[in-house]
Amino acid sequence: MRQAGVLAAGGIYALDNIAPKLQVDHTNAEILAKGIHNMKDLGLDVDLKSVETNMMYFNVNHRTVFSQ
C-alpha cells in the first residue's frame, strides 16, 4: 500500500472533474442511439430502452456485412 496516495489522487481528481460531466455523456449516448434508431435503412439496430448511461450497444444486421 506504499502507492495508495497515487491511486487516491486519481480517484479524487475523477470525482472533482469527471463525475460532474457524466450527465453530458449520458445525453450524448441517448442522442446517438436515437440517431442510429432513426436510420433504419443502414441495418443497425439499437434498443432505446437499454440506453440508460453513457454506454450504448447496437447490432449490425445489414446483408452486405454478412455476405460472402
Long-range contacts (C-beta under 8 A, 24 or more apart in sequence): 22-54, 25-54, 26-52, 26-53, 26-54, 28-54, 29-53, 29-54, 29-55, 29-56, 32-56, 33-58
